[in-house]
Amino acid sequence: MTNKHTIIVLVSIIVIVSSLGYSSLNLLSANDIQFKWTTKNFDFLSVMYGGNLEVCNPSDYPTSFTKYKFTILYDSKQLGTFTTSGTGIAPHSKANVNGKFTADDKQVAQIFFSFLDTEIQGTDVTRVDANKMQILTTLDYTIIGVIPFSTPHEYSGQEFLKMMNENTSC
């Protein structure tokens, strides 16, 4: 016959390990999150005025994140950063989050964004090279509810534009 304390310890270990395992699933499901601009046609000039992002969780597990931001660079110089607050998302569903754009000089960013939009659309009325544009994204979330974790990605201007205009899996 097993000791009563042994059974209590084994049950406690099983409960702790299973709860840690389930809560660490956010590490897997957060990497699958998809983002899309909520209006029909995303362009870089629309970022200036803030906006909403549609966030899709295509995984089988609930996920949450604390912040999503993307920084727009041209020729390695920062034009500005768009930041959203976080949210929790059920499996196979979507949510909307509000975002705000900040820049050191909004007038310079506005001029560059309008030039970049015309360059990317193929109008090519300026000497701005869309190939010098890059977007750095960072998704901040927690593992086990308390351990902060960030996932960075880097996109070209065209890749990011396509991603923001593409439909999500939800």
C-alpha positions as CSV (number, residue, x, y, z in Angstrom):
1,M,0.0,0.0,0.0
2,T,1.4,3.4,-1.0
3,N,1.9,6.2,1.4
4,K,-0.8,8.9,1.5
5,H,1.8,11.6,1.2
6,T,3.3,10.0,-1.9
7,I,-0.1,10.1,-3.7
8,I,-0.6,13.7,-2.8
9,V,2.9,14.6,-4.0
10,L,2.4,12.7,-7.3
11,V,-1.0,14.4,-7.9
12,S,0.5,17.8,-7.1
13,I,3.4,17.2,-9.6
14,I,0.9,16.2,-12.3
15,V,-1.2,19.3,-11.7
16,I,1.8,21.6,-11.8
17,V,3.3,20.1,-14.9
18,S,0.1,20.0,-16.8
19,S,-0.8,23.6,-15.9
20,L,2.7,24.8,-16.9
21,G,2.5,22.8,-20.1
22,Y,-0.9,24.3,-21.0
23,S,0.1,27.8,-20.2
24,S,3.3,27.6,-22.2
25,L,1.3,26.7,-25.3
26,N,1.1,30.5,-25.8
27,L,4.7,30.2,-27.0
28,L,3.5,28.1,-29.9
29,S,0.2,29.7,-30.7
30,A,1.5,33.3,-30.5
31,N,4.0,32.6,-33.3
32,D,1.0,31.7,-35.5
33,I,-0.9,35.0,-35.0
34,Q,-1.7,36.8,-38.3
35,F,-2.1,40.5,-38.7
36,K,-4.1,42.4,-41.3
37,W,-5.1,46.1,-41.6
38,T,-8.9,46.3,-41.1
39,T,-9.6,48.7,-43.9
40,K,-9.8,47.4,-47.4
41,N,-6.5,48.8,-48.8
42,F,-3.5,49.3,-46.6
43,D,-1.0,51.8,-47.6
44,F,1.8,53.4,-45.6
45,L,0.2,56.9,-45.5
46,S,-2.8,55.4,-43.6
47,V,-0.5,54.3,-40.8
48,M,0.1,58.0,-40.0
49,Y,-3.5,58.4,-38.7
50,G,-3.5,55.3,-36.5
51,G,-5.9,52.6,-37.2
52,N,-7.1,49.1,-36.3
53,L,-5.4,45.8,-37.0
54,E,-7.3,42.5,-37.3
55,V,-5.6,39.8,-35.4
56,C,-6.2,36.2,-36.3
57,N,-5.4,33.1,-34.2
58,P,-5.5,30.1,-36.5
59,S,-4.2,27.7,-33.9
60,D,-6.1,25.2,-31.8
61,Y,-5.2,26.9,-28.6
62,P,-6.1,30.3,-27.1
63,T,-3.3,32.9,-27.3
64,S,-2.6,36.3,-26.0
65,F,-0.1,39.0,-26.5
66,T,0.8,42.2,-24.7
67,K,2.0,44.5,-27.5
68,Y,2.6,44.4,-31.3
69,K,4.6,47.1,-33.0
70,F,6.2,47.7,-36.3
71,T,8.9,50.2,-37.1
72,I,9.2,51.6,-40.6
73,L,12.7,52.3,-41.8
74,Y,14.0,53.9,-45.0
75,D,17.7,53.6,-45.8
76,S,18.2,52.4,-42.2
77,K,16.7,55.6,-40.8
78,Q,13.6,55.3,-38.6
79,L,10.5,57.0,-40.0
80,G,8.2,56.0,-37.2
81,T,6.6,53.3,-35.1
82,F,3.0,51.9,-35.0
83,T,2.1,50.3,-31.7
84,T,-1.0,48.4,-30.6
85,S,-2.0,47.1,-27.2
86,G,-2.4,43.4,-26.7
87,T,-5.4,41.1,-26.3
88,G,-6.4,37.5,-25.8
89,I,-7.8,35.6,-28.7
90,A,-9.8,32.3,-28.7
91,P,-8.8,29.5,-31.1
92,H,-9.8,29.9,-34.7
93,S,-11.1,33.4,-34.1
94,K,-10.1,37.1,-34.7
95,A,-10.1,40.3,-32.8
96,N,-9.4,44.0,-33.5
97,V,-6.8,46.1,-31.8
98,N,-6.3,49.8,-32.0
99,G,-2.9,51.3,-32.8
100,K,-1.1,54.6,-32.7
101,F,1.7,56.0,-34.9
102,T,4.5,57.9,-33.4
103,A,7.4,59.7,-35.2
104,D,10.1,62.2,-34.3
105,D,9.0,64.3,-37.3
106,K,5.5,63.5,-38.7
107,Q,5.8,65.8,-41.6
108,V,8.9,64.0,-42.9
109,A,7.3,60.6,-42.4
110,Q,4.1,61.8,-44.2
111,I,6.1,62.9,-47.2
112,F,8.1,59.7,-47.3
113,F,5.0,57.5,-46.9
114,S,3.2,59.3,-49.8
115,F,6.3,58.9,-52.0
116,L,6.8,55.2,-51.0
117,D,3.1,54.5,-51.7
118,T,3.4,55.8,-55.2
119,E,6.7,54.0,-55.8
120,I,5.3,50.7,-54.6
121,Q,2.2,51.1,-56.7
122,G,4.4,51.4,-59.7
123,T,3.8,55.1,-60.4
124,D,7.5,56.0,-59.8
125,V,7.1,59.7,-59.7
126,T,10.0,60.3,-57.2
127,R,13.5,59.3,-56.6
128,V,12.5,57.2,-53.6
129,D,13.7,53.6,-53.9
130,A,11.1,51.2,-52.3
131,N,13.8,48.6,-52.0
132,K,15.5,50.6,-49.3
133,M,12.4,50.3,-47.1
134,Q,12.2,47.7,-44.4
135,I,9.7,47.0,-41.6
136,L,10.8,45.6,-38.2
137,T,8.0,44.0,-36.2
138,T,8.0,42.8,-32.6
139,L,5.3,40.7,-31.0
140,D,5.5,40.8,-27.1
141,Y,3.8,38.1,-25.1
142,T,4.3,36.1,-21.9
143,I,5.0,32.5,-21.3
144,I,3.3,30.9,-18.3
145,G,1.7,34.3,-17.7
146,V,4.7,36.0,-16.2
147,I,7.9,35.4,-18.4
148,P,8.1,38.1,-21.0
149,F,9.1,37.0,-24.5
150,S,9.4,38.9,-27.8
151,T,9.4,37.6,-31.4
152,P,11.0,39.9,-34.0
153,H,10.5,39.7,-37.8
154,E,11.9,41.8,-40.6
155,Y,10.0,42.5,-43.9
156,S,10.7,44.5,-47.0
157,G,8.2,47.2,-47.8
158,Q,6.4,45.1,-50.5
159,E,6.2,42.0,-48.3
160,F,4.7,44.0,-45.4
161,L,2.2,45.7,-47.7
162,K,1.1,42.4,-49.1
163,M,0.8,40.9,-45.6
164,M,-1.4,43.8,-44.4
165,N,-3.7,43.5,-47.4
166,E,-3.9,39.7,-47.4
167,N,-6.9,37.9,-45.9
168,T,-6.2,35.9,-42.7
169,S,-7.1,32.3,-42.0
170,C,-9.9,33.2,-39.6
